[in-house]
């Protein structure tokens, strides 16, 4: 799964990510998986791709912000001791994830990559299940298309191809753009249904005329 621009993450992909790592946060040992974190931040060239996602609790996701995990670790370690002391006397408090602080840089990278690999493997299994289901639906659709006249098949086939192309655009669009496009699609398909009905009436009339003409012969 990959999107070229930021859009809403599909629910199926989000569920795959949040169930990885036994539904626990990748960065701390006490948080539950609540958010999808970009391992390589979007601001640093990270993609909205399943290979770049790991589960995180909301506090870790908020604390990490637009940093890589190693930069996050370095920033925590570079914090002056006075900041920690001030937090005990009403000053600014910090969320310091134990798995980030206590791991070596190498161990931390290895841990994050293992969670990434788990997410990718789960997504591949999901893709196979979805693809098998879609192929079954396509076979049923193809069989039902055989019941239509040649002209109606052409109209439905053209709309199907058009909608597939629009779906690719939808995946990379902002939610507001997708909503507007959905309205446009609904209107276009409503017009198509009207056209199909008109074609059906014309076809029925032609059949009746042909039958009547045959009876007069």
C-alpha positions as CSV (number, residue, x, y, z in Angstrom):
1,X,0.0,0.0,0.0
2,X,1.4,3.4,-1.0
3,X,0.0,6.8,-1.4
4,X,1.8,9.7,-3.1
5,X,0.2,12.4,-1.0
6,X,-1.2,12.5,2.5
7,X,-4.7,11.1,2.8
8,X,-6.7,9.2,5.3
9,X,-5.2,5.8,6.0
10,X,-7.5,3.0,4.9
11,X,-9.1,1.3,7.9
12,X,-7.8,-2.1,7.0
13,X,-4.2,-0.9,6.9
14,X,-4.6,0.9,10.2
15,X,-6.0,-2.2,11.8
16,X,-3.0,-4.3,10.5
17,X,-0.5,-1.8,12.0
18,X,-2.3,-1.5,15.4
19,X,-2.5,-5.3,15.9
20,X,1.3,-5.7,15.4
21,X,3.7,-6.0,18.3
22,X,0.9,-7.7,20.3
23,X,-1.1,-4.4,20.2
24,X,1.6,-2.7,22.2
25,X,3.5,0.6,21.5
26,X,6.8,0.1,19.7
27,X,8.6,2.7,21.8
28,X,7.6,2.1,25.4
29,X,6.6,-1.0,27.4
30,X,3.5,0.5,29.1
31,X,1.5,2.0,26.2
32,X,-1.1,0.3,24.1
33,X,-1.1,0.7,20.3
34,X,-3.3,3.7,19.6
35,X,-1.7,5.6,16.7
36,X,0.1,4.7,13.5
37,X,3.6,6.2,13.5
38,X,5.8,7.0,10.5
39,X,9.2,5.5,11.3
40,X,10.8,7.9,8.8
41,X,8.8,11.1,9.2
42,X,6.9,12.6,6.3
43,X,8.9,15.8,6.6
44,X,12.1,13.8,6.0
45,X,10.9,11.9,2.9
46,X,9.0,9.1,4.7
47,X,6.1,7.7,2.7
48,X,2.6,6.8,3.5
49,X,3.6,3.2,2.9
50,X,2.9,0.1,5.1
51,X,6.6,-0.6,5.3
52,X,7.0,2.8,7.1
53,X,4.4,2.2,9.8
54,X,4.6,0.9,13.3
55,X,2.1,1.0,16.2
56,X,2.6,3.6,18.9
57,X,0.7,5.0,21.9
58,X,-0.6,8.5,21.6
59,X,2.0,9.9,24.1
60,X,5.0,8.4,22.2
61,X,3.5,9.4,18.8
62,X,3.1,13.0,20.1
63,X,6.5,13.1,21.8
64,X,8.4,11.7,18.7
65,X,6.7,14.3,16.4
66,X,8.6,14.6,13.1
67,X,11.8,13.0,14.2
68,X,13.5,9.7,13.5
69,X,13.7,7.4,16.4
70,X,17.5,7.9,16.8
71,X,17.2,11.7,16.7
72,X,14.4,11.4,19.3
73,X,16.7,9.3,21.5
74,X,19.6,11.8,21.1
75,X,17.4,14.8,22.0
76,X,16.2,13.0,25.1
77,X,19.8,12.2,26.2
78,X,20.9,15.8,25.4
79,X,18.3,17.3,27.7
80,X,20.0,19.1,30.7
81,X,19.5,17.5,34.1
82,X,18.0,20.8,35.3
83,X,15.0,20.1,33.0
84,X,14.3,16.8,34.8
85,X,14.6,18.5,38.2
86,X,12.3,21.3,37.2
87,X,9.6,18.8,36.2
88,X,9.4,17.7,39.8
89,X,8.6,21.3,40.9
90,X,5.8,22.1,38.5
91,X,7.9,22.8,35.4
92,X,7.5,21.2,32.0
93,X,7.1,17.4,32.0
94,X,8.4,15.0,29.4
95,X,7.4,11.6,28.1
96,X,10.5,9.5,28.0
97,X,9.8,6.0,26.5
98,X,11.8,3.3,28.2
99,X,12.5,1.2,25.1
100,X,14.0,4.2,23.4
101,X,16.1,5.3,26.4
102,X,17.3,2.0,27.6
103,X,18.2,0.4,24.2
104,X,21.5,0.9,22.4
105,X,21.1,2.7,19.0
106,X,21.7,-0.6,17.3
107,X,19.3,-2.5,19.5
108,X,16.6,0.2,19.0
109,X,16.9,0.1,15.2
110,X,16.7,-3.7,15.3
111,X,13.6,-3.6,17.5
112,X,11.8,-1.1,15.2
113,X,12.7,-3.0,12.1
114,X,11.4,-6.2,13.5
115,X,8.0,-4.5,14.2
116,X,8.1,-3.1,10.7
117,X,8.7,-6.6,9.3
118,X,5.8,-7.9,11.3
119,X,3.5,-5.2,9.9
120,X,4.6,-5.9,6.3
121,X,4.1,-9.7,6.7
122,X,0.6,-9.2,8.2
123,X,-0.3,-6.8,5.3
124,X,0.8,-9.2,2.7
125,X,-1.4,-11.9,4.2
126,X,-4.3,-9.4,4.2
127,X,-3.6,-8.5,0.5
128,X,-3.8,-12.1,-0.5
129,X,-7.2,-12.5,1.2
130,X,-8.5,-9.3,-0.3
131,X,-7.3,-10.2,-3.8
132,X,-8.9,-13.6,-3.6
133,X,-12.2,-12.1,-2.6
134,X,-12.0,-9.5,-5.4
135,X,-11.3,-12.1,-8.0
136,X,-14.4,-14.0,-6.8
137,X,-16.5,-10.9,-7.1
138,X,-15.1,-10.2,-10.6
139,X,-16.0,-13.6,-11.8
140,X,-19.6,-13.2,-10.5
141,X,-19.7,-9.7,-12.1
142,X,-18.5,-11.1,-15.4
143,X,-21.1,-13.8,-15.3
144,X,-23.9,-11.3,-14.6
145,X,-22.6,-9.0,-17.4
146,X,-23.4,-11.8,-19.9
147,X,-27.1,-11.2,-19.2
148,X,-26.9,-7.7,-20.6
149,X,-27.3,-6.5,-24.2
150,X,-24.2,-5.5,-26.1
151,X,-24.9,-1.8,-25.7
152,X,-25.7,-2.0,-22.0
153,X,-22.5,-4.1,-21.4
154,X,-20.5,-1.4,-23.1
155,X,-22.0,1.3,-20.9
156,X,-21.4,-0.6,-17.7
157,X,-18.0,-1.7,-18.7
158,X,-17.0,1.9,-19.5
159,X,-18.2,3.1,-16.1
160,X,-16.4,0.3,-14.4
161,X,-13.0,1.2,-16.0
162,X,-13.6,4.9,-15.3
163,X,-14.4,4.2,-11.6
164,X,-11.2,2.1,-11.2
165,X,-9.1,5.0,-12.5
166,X,-10.8,7.4,-10.1
167,X,-10.2,5.0,-7.2
168,X,-6.4,5.3,-7.8
169,X,-6.7,9.1,-7.6
170,X,-8.9,8.8,-4.5
171,X,-6.2,6.9,-2.6
172,X,-3.8,9.8,-3.0
173,X,-6.3,12.6,-2.4
174,X,-7.3,14.6,0.7
175,X,-10.5,13.6,2.4
176,X,-12.3,16.7,1.3
177,X,-11.3,16.1,-2.4
178,X,-12.5,12.5,-2.1
179,X,-15.9,13.6,-0.7
180,X,-16.4,16.0,-3.6
181,X,-15.4,13.4,-6.1
182,X,-17.8,10.9,-4.5
183,X,-20.7,13.4,-5.0
184,X,-19.7,13.8,-8.7
185,X,-19.5,10.0,-9.1
186,X,-23.0,9.6,-7.5
187,X,-24.4,12.2,-9.9
188,X,-22.8,10.6,-12.9
189,X,-24.0,7.1,-12.0
190,X,-27.5,8.4,-11.4
191,X,-27.4,9.8,-15.0
192,X,-26.1,6.5,-16.2
193,X,-29.0,4.6,-14.5
194,X,-31.4,7.0,-16.3
195,X,-29.6,6.3,-19.6
196,X,-29.7,2.5,-19.0
197,X,-33.4,2.7,-18.3
198,X,-33.9,4.7,-21.6
199,X,-31.9,2.1,-23.5
200,X,-33.9,-0.6,-21.9
201,X,-37.2,1.0,-23.0
202,X,-35.9,1.4,-26.5
203,X,-34.7,-2.1,-26.7
204,X,-38.0,-3.4,-25.4
205,X,-39.9,-1.3,-27.9
206,X,-37.7,-2.6,-30.7
207,X,-38.3,-6.2,-29.7
208,X,-42.1,-5.6,-29.6
209,X,-42.0,-3.9,-33.0
210,X,-39.9,-6.8,-34.5
211,X,-42.3,-9.3,-33.0
212,X,-45.3,-7.5,-34.4
213,X,-43.7,-7.2,-37.8
214,X,-43.0,-10.9,-37.8
215,X,-46.6,-11.7,-37.0
216,X,-47.8,-9.6,-40.0
217,X,-45.6,-11.5,-42.4
